[in-house]
Amino acid sequence: MALVTAESELGRRLQLVQGIHWLYGAQGDAYAALLRGYGSDPSPAYERARAAGPLWRSRLGVRVCTGYAPARRLLAARTADGPGEQPQSALAWDQGLPDAGELPGADRVREPAARAAERALAGLRGEVDLVASVAARVPVEVLADVHGLTGADRVRLAEACAGAAGALDAALAPPAYDDAVRLLDAVGALRDLLGDEAARAAVVGVRAARELIAGALHALLAAPEAAAAAVREDPALLVTETLRHDPPVKLHQFSLAEDVEAAGERVAAGEQVAVLVAAANRDPEAFTTPDRFVPDRYAAAGVPEPLVPAPHGVAVEAFARGQAEAVVAAVAGVGGLAAAGGLPTAAGGVLAAAGGAVRLGRSPVTWGLERVPARVAG
Protein backbone atom coordinates (compact mmCIF):
# COMPACT_ATOMS: atom_id res chain seq x y z
CA MET A 1 0.00 0.00 0.00
CA ALA A 2 2.81 2.42 0.87
CA LEU A 3 4.47 1.72 -2.48
CA VAL A 4 1.24 2.41 -4.38
CA THR A 5 0.80 5.68 -2.46
CA ALA A 6 4.38 6.75 -3.20
CA GLU A 7 3.98 5.96 -6.90
CA SER A 8 0.73 7.89 -7.05
CA GLU A 9 2.29 10.88 -5.29
CA LEU A 10 5.25 10.88 -7.69
CA GLY A 11 2.95 10.81 -10.70
CA ARG A 12 0.84 13.68 -9.35
CA ARG A 13 3.92 15.77 -8.57
CA LEU A 14 5.36 15.31 -12.05
CA GLN A 15 2.06 16.33 -13.66
CA LEU A 16 1.68 19.35 -11.35
CA VAL A 17 5.13 20.75 -12.11
CA GLN A 18 4.66 20.20 -15.84
CA GLY A 19 1.33 22.00 -15.71
CA ILE A 20 2.83 25.00 -13.88
CA HIS A 21 5.61 25.30 -16.45
CA TRP A 22 3.13 25.11 -19.31
CA LEU A 23 0.81 27.74 -17.79
CA TYR A 24 3.44 30.33 -16.91
CA GLY A 25 5.40 29.70 -20.10
CA ALA A 26 2.28 30.26 -22.19
CA GLN A 27 1.68 33.50 -20.28
CA GLY A 28 5.10 34.83 -21.30
CA ASP A 29 7.43 33.84 -18.46
CA ALA A 30 10.73 33.16 -20.25
CA TYR A 31 12.13 30.99 -17.45
CA ALA A 32 9.04 28.79 -17.31
CA ALA A 33 9.22 28.47 -21.09
CA LEU A 34 12.82 27.26 -20.80
CA LEU A 35 11.85 24.67 -18.22
CA ARG A 36 9.02 23.53 -20.46
CA GLY A 37 11.86 22.72 -22.81
CA TYR A 38 10.23 22.18 -26.19
CA GLY A 39 11.84 23.02 -29.51
CA SER A 40 15.15 22.09 -31.07
CA ASP A 41 16.87 25.43 -30.48
CA PRO A 42 16.85 27.14 -27.07
CA SER A 43 18.47 30.33 -28.39
CA PRO A 44 15.18 32.28 -28.79
CA ALA A 45 14.25 31.47 -25.19
CA TYR A 46 17.66 32.69 -23.99
CA GLU A 47 17.20 35.90 -25.98
CA ARG A 48 13.78 36.50 -24.40
CA ALA A 49 15.28 35.88 -20.98
CA ARG A 50 18.16 38.29 -21.67
CA ALA A 51 15.70 40.94 -22.92
CA ALA A 52 14.05 40.87 -19.49
CA GLY A 53 17.31 42.12 -17.96
CA PRO A 54 20.49 40.78 -16.36
CA LEU A 55 18.61 39.81 -13.17
CA TRP A 56 14.84 39.48 -12.89
CA ARG A 57 12.17 37.52 -11.02
CA SER A 58 10.24 34.69 -12.66
CA ARG A 59 6.65 33.93 -11.70
CA LEU A 60 8.05 30.64 -10.41
CA GLY A 61 9.55 32.62 -7.52
CA VAL A 62 13.12 32.34 -8.83
CA ARG A 63 15.59 35.17 -9.50
CA VAL A 64 16.83 34.62 -13.05
CA CYS A 65 20.29 35.83 -14.05
CA THR A 66 21.38 36.24 -17.68
CA GLY A 67 24.35 38.64 -17.40
CA TYR A 68 27.94 37.42 -17.19
CA ALA A 69 29.15 39.71 -14.38
CA PRO A 70 26.21 39.15 -11.99
CA ALA A 71 26.20 35.43 -12.82
CA ARG A 72 29.84 35.19 -11.84
CA ARG A 73 29.11 36.87 -8.49
CA LEU A 74 26.15 34.61 -7.78
CA LEU A 75 28.02 31.43 -8.70
CA ALA A 76 30.88 32.44 -6.39
CA ALA A 77 28.54 32.91 -3.41
CA ARG A 78 27.95 30.32 -0.74
CA THR A 79 24.98 28.09 -1.48
CA ALA A 80 22.50 26.71 1.01
CA ASP A 81 23.13 23.25 2.40
CA GLY A 82 21.38 20.31 0.79
CA PRO A 83 20.74 19.17 -2.77
CA GLY A 84 19.13 22.16 -4.39
CA GLU A 85 15.92 22.68 -2.39
CA GLN A 86 14.27 23.68 -5.64
CA PRO A 87 10.69 25.00 -5.63
CA GLN A 88 8.35 22.62 -7.40
CA SER A 89 11.29 20.23 -7.72
CA ALA A 90 10.30 17.78 -10.41
CA LEU A 91 12.35 14.79 -9.30
CA ALA A 92 14.64 14.84 -6.25
CA TRP A 93 16.79 11.97 -7.47
CA ASP A 94 19.61 12.72 -5.02
CA GLN A 95 17.44 13.01 -1.93
CA GLY A 96 19.09 11.18 0.96
CA LEU A 97 22.52 11.08 -0.67
CA PRO A 98 25.41 12.60 1.30
CA ASP A 99 27.43 15.50 -0.04
CA ALA A 100 29.21 14.47 -3.19
CA GLY A 101 32.77 13.28 -3.10
CA GLU A 102 35.22 14.97 -5.43
CA LEU A 103 35.58 13.84 -9.01
CA PRO A 104 39.11 13.00 -10.18
CA GLY A 105 40.94 15.94 -11.74
CA ALA A 106 42.12 16.49 -15.29
CA ASP A 107 45.57 14.96 -14.79
CA ARG A 108 44.03 11.73 -13.51
CA VAL A 109 41.50 11.29 -16.31
CA ARG A 110 43.49 12.30 -19.41
CA GLU A 111 45.32 9.00 -19.84
CA PRO A 112 42.30 6.69 -19.39
CA ALA A 113 40.26 9.07 -21.58
CA ALA A 114 42.88 8.90 -24.33
CA ARG A 115 42.83 5.09 -24.19
CA ALA A 116 39.04 5.00 -24.25
CA ALA A 117 38.95 7.45 -27.18
CA GLU A 118 41.41 5.36 -29.16
CA ARG A 119 39.29 2.25 -28.59
CA ALA A 120 36.13 4.07 -29.61
CA LEU A 121 37.67 5.60 -32.72
CA ALA A 122 39.25 2.34 -33.84
CA GLY A 123 35.79 0.81 -34.24
CA LEU A 124 34.23 3.65 -36.23
CA ARG A 125 33.32 2.78 -39.81
CA GLY A 126 30.82 4.29 -42.22
CA GLU A 127 27.84 6.20 -40.77
CA VAL A 128 28.21 6.73 -37.02
CA ASP A 129 26.76 8.76 -34.16
CA LEU A 130 29.57 10.40 -32.22
CA VAL A 131 27.44 10.81 -29.10
CA ALA A 132 26.69 7.09 -28.71
CA SER A 133 30.03 5.92 -30.10
CA VAL A 134 32.38 8.33 -28.31
CA ALA A 135 30.88 11.01 -26.05
CA ALA A 136 28.65 8.71 -24.01
CA ARG A 137 31.19 5.91 -23.91
CA VAL A 138 34.42 7.61 -22.83
CA PRO A 139 33.27 9.06 -19.45
CA VAL A 140 31.83 5.72 -18.36
CA GLU A 141 35.04 3.89 -19.21
CA VAL A 142 37.07 6.54 -17.38
CA LEU A 143 34.85 6.20 -14.31
CA ALA A 144 35.18 2.43 -14.42
CA ASP A 145 38.97 2.71 -14.58
CA VAL A 146 39.06 5.21 -11.71
CA HIS A 147 37.00 2.90 -9.51
CA GLY A 148 38.81 -0.25 -10.65
CA LEU A 149 35.68 -1.95 -11.97
CA THR A 150 36.05 -5.02 -14.16
CA GLY A 151 33.89 -7.60 -15.92
CA ALA A 152 30.19 -7.55 -15.14
CA ASP A 153 30.54 -4.50 -12.91
CA ARG A 154 31.71 -2.42 -15.87
CA VAL A 155 28.62 -3.50 -17.81
CA ARG A 156 26.39 -2.64 -14.84
CA LEU A 157 28.06 0.75 -14.57
CA ALA A 158 27.43 1.54 -18.23
CA GLU A 159 23.78 0.53 -17.90
CA ALA A 160 23.32 2.58 -14.73
CA CYS A 161 24.97 5.67 -16.22
CA ALA A 162 22.74 5.41 -19.28
CA GLY A 163 19.67 5.10 -17.08
CA ALA A 164 20.67 8.11 -14.97
CA ALA A 165 21.68 10.29 -17.94
CA GLY A 166 18.59 12.49 -17.62
CA ALA A 167 19.02 13.26 -13.92
CA LEU A 168 20.25 16.85 -14.26
CA ASP A 169 17.29 17.81 -16.43
CA ALA A 170 14.77 15.78 -14.46
CA ALA A 171 15.42 17.81 -11.32
CA LEU A 172 13.79 20.83 -13.01
CA ALA A 173 11.77 19.42 -15.93
CA PRO A 174 9.39 16.58 -15.04
CA PRO A 175 10.07 13.40 -17.00
CA ALA A 176 7.44 10.85 -17.90
CA TYR A 177 6.56 8.60 -14.96
CA ASP A 178 8.21 5.47 -16.41
CA ASP A 179 11.37 7.45 -17.19
CA ALA A 180 11.41 8.78 -13.62
CA VAL A 181 11.22 5.27 -12.20
CA ARG A 182 14.04 4.04 -14.46
CA LEU A 183 16.16 7.02 -13.44
CA LEU A 184 15.67 6.38 -9.73
CA ASP A 185 16.47 2.69 -10.23
CA ALA A 186 19.67 3.64 -12.09
CA VAL A 187 20.77 5.95 -9.27
CA GLY A 188 20.17 3.07 -6.87
CA ALA A 189 22.38 0.82 -8.99
CA LEU A 190 25.15 3.43 -8.91
CA ARG A 191 24.89 3.58 -5.13
CA ASP A 192 25.35 -0.18 -5.00
CA LEU A 193 28.34 -0.09 -7.34
CA LEU A 194 30.20 3.00 -6.14
CA GLY A 195 28.82 3.82 -2.71
CA ASP A 196 26.58 6.68 -1.64
CA GLU A 197 29.29 9.37 -1.57
CA ALA A 198 30.44 8.67 -5.14
CA ALA A 199 27.00 8.13 -6.67
CA ARG A 200 25.99 11.79 -6.92
CA ALA A 201 29.37 12.74 -8.38
CA ALA A 202 29.13 9.93 -10.92
CA VAL A 203 25.66 10.96 -12.13
CA VAL A 204 26.63 14.61 -12.55
CA GLY A 205 30.21 14.13 -13.75
CA VAL A 206 29.49 11.55 -16.44
CA ARG A 207 26.71 13.66 -17.95
CA ALA A 208 28.80 16.85 -17.91
CA ALA A 209 31.76 15.10 -19.53
CA ARG A 210 29.51 13.53 -22.15
CA GLU A 211 28.05 16.90 -23.10
CA LEU A 212 31.42 18.66 -23.25
CA ILE A 213 32.92 15.90 -25.41
CA ALA A 214 29.86 15.91 -27.69
CA GLY A 215 29.98 19.70 -27.98
CA ALA A 216 33.67 19.68 -28.87
CA LEU A 217 33.17 16.95 -31.50
CA HIS A 218 30.25 18.86 -32.96
CA ALA A 219 32.44 21.97 -33.20
CA LEU A 220 35.23 20.00 -34.87
CA LEU A 221 32.90 18.74 -37.58
CA ALA A 222 31.09 22.05 -38.06
CA ALA A 223 34.28 23.93 -39.02
CA PRO A 224 37.10 21.39 -39.47
CA GLU A 225 39.73 23.75 -40.85
CA ALA A 226 39.34 26.42 -38.17
CA ALA A 227 38.96 23.80 -35.46
CA ALA A 228 42.02 21.88 -36.62
CA ALA A 229 44.05 25.12 -36.53
CA ALA A 230 43.01 25.69 -32.92
CA VAL A 231 43.81 22.10 -32.00
CA ARG A 232 47.27 22.37 -33.54
CA GLU A 233 47.96 25.34 -31.29
CA ASP A 234 46.40 23.83 -28.16
CA PRO A 235 43.43 21.43 -27.78
CA ALA A 236 42.46 23.33 -24.63
CA LEU A 237 41.47 26.36 -26.75
CA LEU A 238 38.75 24.42 -28.52
CA VAL A 239 37.49 22.87 -25.29
CA THR A 240 37.43 26.22 -23.49
CA GLU A 241 35.43 27.80 -26.31
CA THR A 242 33.04 24.84 -26.18
CA LEU A 243 32.53 25.49 -22.46
CA ARG A 244 31.52 29.04 -23.38
CA HIS A 245 29.61 28.54 -26.62
CA ASP A 246 27.87 25.23 -25.81
CA PRO A 247 28.26 24.68 -22.04
CA PRO A 248 27.50 21.19 -20.71
CA VAL A 249 25.40 22.72 -17.92
CA LYS A 250 23.33 25.52 -19.41
CA LEU A 251 21.10 26.31 -16.43
CA HIS A 252 21.98 26.16 -12.73
CA GLN A 253 19.36 26.72 -10.03
CA PHE A 254 20.33 26.90 -6.38
CA SER A 255 19.57 28.55 -3.05
CA LEU A 256 21.85 31.21 -1.57
CA ALA A 257 23.31 30.94 1.92
CA GLU A 258 24.29 34.62 2.07
CA ASP A 259 23.19 38.00 0.77
CA VAL A 260 24.73 38.94 -2.58
CA GLU A 261 24.86 42.22 -4.49
CA ALA A 262 24.47 41.56 -8.20
CA ALA A 263 23.37 43.74 -11.14
CA GLY A 264 22.74 46.59 -8.71
CA GLU A 265 20.30 44.53 -6.66
CA ARG A 266 20.39 42.72 -3.34
CA VAL A 267 19.65 39.01 -3.56
CA ALA A 268 18.86 37.77 -0.06
CA ALA A 269 20.05 34.60 1.60
CA GLY A 270 17.53 31.82 1.10
CA GLU A 271 16.36 33.06 -2.28
CA GLN A 272 16.32 30.71 -5.23
CA VAL A 273 18.55 31.79 -8.10
CA ALA A 274 18.65 30.42 -11.65
CA VAL A 275 21.78 31.31 -13.58
CA LEU A 276 21.22 30.86 -17.31
CA VAL A 277 24.81 29.89 -18.01
CA ALA A 278 24.25 29.54 -21.75
CA ALA A 279 22.94 33.12 -21.91
CA ALA A 280 25.57 34.61 -19.59
CA ASN A 281 28.39 32.94 -21.54
CA ARG A 282 27.15 34.80 -24.62
CA ASP A 283 26.72 38.16 -22.93
CA PRO A 284 27.81 40.78 -25.51
CA GLU A 285 29.08 42.98 -22.68
CA ALA A 286 31.63 40.29 -21.78
CA PHE A 287 32.47 38.69 -25.16
CA THR A 288 32.95 40.07 -28.66
CA THR A 289 30.96 38.27 -31.38
CA PRO A 290 29.46 36.07 -28.63
CA ASP A 291 27.40 33.86 -30.95
CA ARG A 292 30.41 32.85 -33.07
CA PHE A 293 32.53 29.82 -32.17
CA VAL A 294 36.04 31.32 -32.06
CA PRO A 295 38.52 29.05 -30.25
CA ASP A 296 41.50 31.34 -30.69
CA ARG A 297 39.79 34.09 -28.69
CA TYR A 298 41.34 32.37 -25.67
CA ALA A 299 44.83 32.68 -27.11
CA ALA A 300 44.66 36.37 -26.14
CA ALA A 301 44.98 37.71 -22.61
CA GLY A 302 42.08 39.27 -20.75
CA VAL A 303 39.23 37.19 -22.17
CA PRO A 304 36.80 36.18 -19.39
CA GLU A 305 36.73 32.50 -18.51
CA PRO A 306 33.51 30.59 -19.30
CA LEU A 307 31.14 30.12 -16.40
CA VAL A 308 31.03 26.49 -15.27
CA PRO A 309 28.67 25.80 -12.34
CA ALA A 310 28.76 22.89 -9.90
CA PRO A 311 25.36 21.20 -10.31
CA HIS A 312 24.13 19.37 -7.22
CA GLY A 313 27.32 20.49 -5.48
CA VAL A 314 29.62 18.60 -7.87
CA ALA A 315 32.59 20.48 -9.38
CA VAL A 316 32.68 19.07 -12.92
CA GLU A 317 35.04 21.28 -14.92
CA ALA A 318 38.39 19.48 -14.40
CA PHE A 319 36.85 16.01 -14.82
CA ALA A 320 35.04 16.97 -18.03
CA ARG A 321 37.80 19.16 -19.45
CA GLY A 322 40.55 16.56 -19.08
CA GLN A 323 38.50 13.99 -20.98
CA ALA A 324 37.37 16.39 -23.70
CA GLU A 325 40.93 17.53 -24.37
CA ALA A 326 42.09 13.91 -24.65
CA VAL A 327 39.27 13.05 -27.05
CA VAL A 328 39.86 16.14 -29.21
CA ALA A 329 43.55 15.29 -29.50
CA ALA A 330 42.74 11.70 -30.46
CA VAL A 331 40.11 12.63 -33.05
CA ALA A 332 41.79 15.58 -34.71
CA GLY A 333 45.39 14.47 -34.43
CA VAL A 334 47.50 17.23 -32.91
CA GLY A 335 49.86 18.53 -35.57
CA GLY A 336 47.78 17.13 -38.41
CA LEU A 337 46.00 19.06 -41.14
CA ALA A 338 42.32 19.18 -41.95
CA ALA A 339 41.53 16.84 -44.82
CA ALA A 340 39.21 17.79 -47.65
CA GLY A 341 35.77 17.97 -46.06
CA GLY A 342 36.79 16.47 -42.74
CA LEU A 343 39.41 15.63 -40.14
CA PRO A 344 42.05 12.91 -40.13
CA THR A 345 41.76 10.51 -37.21
CA ALA A 346 44.49 8.78 -35.28
CA ALA A 347 43.30 5.52 -36.84
CA GLY A 348 44.03 6.78 -40.36
CA GLY A 349 40.48 7.59 -41.49
CA VAL A 350 38.77 10.86 -42.31
CA LEU A 351 35.92 12.00 -40.09
CA ALA A 352 33.26 14.26 -41.62
CA ALA A 353 29.81 15.53 -40.72
CA ALA A 354 26.90 13.51 -42.07
CA GLY A 355 23.95 15.75 -41.33
CA GLY A 356 22.83 18.16 -38.64
CA ALA A 357 23.21 17.45 -34.95
CA VAL A 358 20.04 16.68 -32.97
CA ARG A 359 19.40 17.99 -29.46
CA LEU A 360 17.29 16.35 -26.80
CA GLY A 361 13.87 17.81 -26.04
CA ARG A 362 12.69 18.65 -22.53
CA SER A 363 16.26 19.03 -21.26
CA PRO A 364 16.55 22.64 -20.04
CA VAL A 365 19.62 22.09 -17.84
CA THR A 366 21.86 20.42 -20.43
CA TRP A 367 19.91 20.89 -23.68
CA GLY A 368 22.07 17.96 -24.59
CA LEU A 369 23.21 16.66 -27.95
CA GLU A 370 21.27 13.47 -28.65
CA ARG A 371 23.04 12.68 -31.93
CA VAL A 372 26.05 14.02 -33.83
CA PRO A 373 25.93 12.16 -37.17
CA ALA A 374 29.28 11.58 -38.85
CA ARG A 375 30.85 9.53 -41.60
CA VAL A 376 34.22 7.79 -41.39
CA ALA A 377 35.97 7.11 -44.69
CA GLY A 378 39.36 5.61 -45.48
C-alpha positions in Angstrom: 0.0 0.0 0.0 2.8 2.4 0.9 4.5 1.7 -2.5 1.2 2.4 -4.4 0.8 5.7 -2.5 4.4 6.8 -3.2 4.0 6.0 -6.9 0.7 7.9 -7.0 2.3 10.9 -5.3 5.3 10.9 -7.7 2.9 10.8 -10.7 0.8 13.7 -9.3 3.9 15.8 -8.6 5.4 15.3 -12.1 2.1 16.3 -13.7 1.7 19.3 -11.4 5.1 20.7 -12.1 4.7 20.2 -15.8 1.3 22.0 -15.7 2.8 25.0 -13.9 5.6 25.3 -16.5 3.1 25.1 -19.3 0.8 27.7 -17.8 3.4 30.3 -16.9 5.4 29.7 -20.1 2.3 30.3 -22.2 1.7 33.5 -20.3 5.1 34.8 -21.3 7.4 33.8 -18.5 10.7 33.2 -20.3 12.1 31.0 -17.5 9.0 28.8 -17.3 9.2 28.5 -21.1 12.8 27.3 -20.8 11.9 24.7 -18.2 9.0 23.5 -20.5 11.9 22.7 -22.8 10.2 22.2 -26.2 11.8 23.0 -29.5 15.1 22.1 -31.1 16.9 25.4 -30.5 16.9 27.1 -27.1 18.5 30.3 -28.4 15.2 32.3 -28.8 14.3 31.5 -25.2 17.7 32.7 -24.0 17.2 35.9 -26.0 13.8 36.5 -24.4 15.3 35.9 -21.0 18.2 38.3 -21.7 15.7 40.9 -22.9 14.1 40.9 -19.5 17.3 42.1 -18.0 20.5 40.8 -16.4 18.6 39.8 -13.2 14.8 39.5 -12.9 12.2 37.5 -11.0 10.2 34.7 -12.7 6.7 33.9 -11.7 8.1 30.6 -10.4 9.6 32.6 -7.5 13.1 32.3 -8.8 15.6 35.2 -9.5 16.8 34.6 -13.1 20.3 35.8 -14.1 21.4 36.2 -17.7 24.4 38.6 -17.4 27.9 37.4 -17.2 29.1 39.7 -14.4 26.2 39.1 -12.0 26.2 35.4 -12.8 29.8 35.2 -11.8 29.1 36.9 -8.5 26.2 34.6 -7.8 28.0 31.4 -8.7 30.9 32.4 -6.4 28.5 32.9 -3.4 27.9 30.3 -0.7 25.0 28.1 -1.5 22.5 26.7 1.0 23.1 23.2 2.4 21.4 20.3 0.8 20.7 19.2 -2.8 19.1 22.2 -4.4 15.9 22.7 -2.4 14.3 23.7 -5.6 10.7 25.0 -5.6 8.3 22.6 -7.4 11.3 20.2 -7.7 10.3 17.8 -10.4 12.4 14.8 -9.3 14.6 14.8 -6.2 16.8 12.0 -7.5 19.6 12.7 -5.0 17.4 13.0 -1.9 19.1 11.2 1.0 22.5 11.1 -0.7 25.4 12.6 1.3 27.4 15.5 0.0 29.2 14.5 -3.2 32.8 13.3 -3.1 35.2 15.0 -5.4 35.6 13.8 -9.0 39.1 13.0 -10.2 40.9 15.9 -11.7 42.1 16.5 -15.3 45.6 15.0 -14.8 44.0 11.7 -13.5 41.5 11.3 -16.3 43.5 12.3 -19.4 45.3 9.0 -19.8 42.3 6.7 -19.4 40.3 9.1 -21.6 42.9 8.9 -24.3 42.8 5.1 -24.2 39.0 5.0 -24.2 38.9 7.5 -27.2 41.4 5.4 -29.2 39.3 2.2 -28.6 36.1 4.1 -29.6 37.7 5.6 -32.7 39.2 2.3 -33.8 35.8 0.8 -34.2 34.2 3.6 -36.2 33.3 2.8 -39.8 30.8 4.3 -42.2 27.8 6.2 -40.8 28.2 6.7 -37.0 26.8 8.8 -34.2 29.6 10.4 -32.2 27.4 10.8 -29.1 26.7 7.1 -28.7 30.0 5.9 -30.1 32.4 8.3 -28.3 30.9 11.0 -26.1 28.6 8.7 -24.0 31.2 5.9 -23.9 34.4 7.6 -22.8 33.3 9.1 -19.5 31.8 5.7 -18.4 35.0 3.9 -19.2 37.1 6.5 -17.4 34.9 6.2 -14.3 35.2 2.4 -14.4 39.0 2.7 -14.6 39.1 5.2 -11.7 37.0 2.9 -9.5 38.8 -0.2 -10.7 35.7 -2.0 -12.0 36.0 -5.0 -14.2 33.9 -7.6 -15.9 30.2 -7.6 -15.1 30.5 -4.5 -12.9 31.7 -2.4 -15.9 28.6 -3.5 -17.8 26.4 -2.6 -14.8 28.1 0.8 -14.6 27.4 1.5 -18.2 23.8 0.5 -17.9 23.3 2.6 -14.7 25.0 5.7 -16.2 22.7 5.4 -19.3 19.7 5.1 -17.1 20.7 8.1 -15.0 21.7 10.3 -17.9 18.6 12.5 -17.6 19.0 13.3 -13.9 20.2 16.9 -14.3 17.3 17.8 -16.4 14.8 15.8 -14.5 15.4 17.8 -11.3 13.8 20.8 -13.0 11.8 19.4 -15.9 9.4 16.6 -15.0 10.1 13.4 -17.0 7.4 10.9 -17.9 6.6 8.6 -15.0 8.2 5.5 -16.4 11.4 7.5 -17.2 11.4 8.8 -13.6 11.2 5.3 -12.2 14.0 4.0 -14.5 16.2 7.0 -13.4 15.7 6.4 -9.7 16.5 2.7 -10.2 19.7 3.6 -12.1 20.8 5.9 -9.3 20.2 3.1 -6.9 22.4 0.8 -9.0 25.2 3.4 -8.9 24.9 3.6 -5.1 25.3 -0.2 -5.0 28.3 -0.1 -7.3 30.2 3.0 -6.1 28.8 3.8 -2.7 26.6 6.7 -1.6 29.3 9.4 -1.6 30.4 8.7 -5.1 27.0 8.1 -6.7 26.0 11.8 -6.9 29.4 12.7 -8.4 29.1 9.9 -10.9 25.7 11.0 -12.1 26.6 14.6 -12.6 30.2 14.1 -13.8 29.5 11.5 -16.4 26.7 13.7 -17.9 28.8 16.9 -17.9 31.8 15.1 -19.5 29.5 13.5 -22.1 28.1 16.9 -23.1 31.4 18.7 -23.2 32.9 15.9 -25.4 29.9 15.9 -27.7 30.0 19.7 -28.0 33.7 19.7 -28.9 33.2 17.0 -31.5 30.2 18.9 -33.0 32.4 22.0 -33.2 35.2 20.0 -34.9 32.9 18.7 -37.6 31.1 22.1 -38.1 34.3 23.9 -39.0 37.1 21.4 -39.5 39.7 23.7 -40.9 39.3 26.4 -38.2 39.0 23.8 -35.5 42.0 21.9 -36.6 44.0 25.1 -36.5 43.0 25.7 -32.9 43.8 22.1 -32.0 47.3 22.4 -33.5 48.0 25.3 -31.3 46.4 23.8 -28.2 43.4 21.4 -27.8 42.5 23.3 -24.6 41.5 26.4 -26.8 38.8 24.4 -28.5 37.5 22.9 -25.3 37.4 26.2 -23.5 35.4 27.8 -26.3 33.0 24.8 -26.2 32.5 25.5 -22.5 31.5 29.0 -23.4 29.6 28.5 -26.6 27.9 25.2 -25.8 28.3 24.7 -22.0 27.5 21.2 -20.7 25.4 22.7 -17.9 23.3 25.5 -19.4 21.1 26.3 -16.4 22.0 26.2 -12.7 19.4 26.7 -10.0 20.3 26.9 -6.4 19.6 28.5 -3.0 21.8 31.2 -1.6 23.3 30.9 1.9 24.3 34.6 2.1 23.2 38.0 0.8 24.7 38.9 -2.6 24.9 42.2 -4.5 24.5 41.6 -8.2 23.4 43.7 -11.1 22.7 46.6 -8.7 20.3 44.5 -6.7 20.4 42.7 -3.3 19.7 39.0 -3.6 18.9 37.8 -0.1 20.0 34.6 1.6 17.5 31.8 1.1 16.4 33.1 -2.3 16.3 30.7 -5.2 18.5 31.8 -8.1 18.7 30.4 -11.6 21.8 31.3 -13.6 21.2 30.9 -17.3 24.8 29.9 -18.0 24.2 29.5 -21.8 22.9 33.1 -21.9 25.6 34.6 -19.6 28.4 32.9 -21.5 27.1 34.8 -24.6 26.7 38.2 -22.9 27.8 40.8 -25.5 29.1 43.0 -22.7 31.6 40.3 -21.8 32.5 38.7 -25.2 33.0 40.1 -28.7 31.0 38.3 -31.4 29.5 36.1 -28.6 27.4 33.9 -31.0 30.4 32.8 -33.1 32.5 29.8 -32.2 36.0 31.3 -32.1 38.5 29.0 -30.2 41.5 31.3 -30.7 39.8 34.1 -28.7 41.3 32.4 -25.7 44.8 32.7 -27.1 44.7 36.4 -26.1 45.0 37.7 -22.6 42.1 39.3 -20.7 39.2 37.2 -22.2 36.8 36.2 -19.4 36.7 32.5 -18.5 33.5 30.6 -19.3 31.1 30.1 -16.4 31.0 26.5 -15.3 28.7 25.8 -12.3 28.8 22.9 -9.9 25.4 21.2 -10.3 24.1 19.4 -7.2 27.3 20.5 -5.5 29.6 18.6 -7.9 32.6 20.5 -9.4 32.7 19.1 -12.9 35.0 21.3 -14.9 38.4 19.5 -14.4 36.9 16.0 -14.8 35.0 17.0 -18.0 37.8 19.2 -19.4 40.6 16.6 -19.1 38.5 14.0 -21.0 37.4 16.4 -23.7 40.9 17.5 -24.4 42.1 13.9 -24.6 39.3 13.1 -27.1 39.9 16.1 -29.2 43.6 15.3 -29.5 42.7 11.7 -30.5 40.1 12.6 -33.0 41.8 15.6 -34.7 45.4 14.5 -34.4 47.5 17.2 -32.9 49.9 18.5 -35.6 47.8 17.1 -38.4 46.0 19.1 -41.1 42.3 19.2 -42.0 41.5 16.8 -44.8 39.2 17.8 -47.6 35.8 18.0 -46.1 36.8 16.5 -42.7 39.4 15.6 -40.1 42.1 12.9 -40.1 41.8 10.5 -37.2 44.5 8.8 -35.3 43.3 5.5 -36.8 44.0 6.8 -40.4 40.5 7.6 -41.5 38.8 10.9 -42.3 35.9 12.0 -40.1 33.3 14.3 -41.6 29.8 15.5 -40.7 26.9 13.5 -42.1 23.9 15.8 -41.3 22.8 18.2 -38.6 23.2 17.4 -34.9 20.0 16.7 -33.0 19.4 18.0 -29.5 17.3 16.4 -26.8 13.9 17.8 -26.0 12.7 18.7 -22.5 16.3 19.0 -21.3 16.5 22.6 -20.0 19.6 22.1 -17.8 21.9 20.4 -20.4 19.9 20.9 -23.7 22.1 18.0 -24.6 23.2 16.7 -27.9 21.3 13.5 -28.6 23.0 12.7 -31.9 26.0 14.0 -33.8 25.9 12.2 -37.2 29.3 11.6 -38.9 30.9 9.5 -41.6 34.2 7.8 -41.4 36.0 7.1 -44.7 39.4 5.6 -45.5 
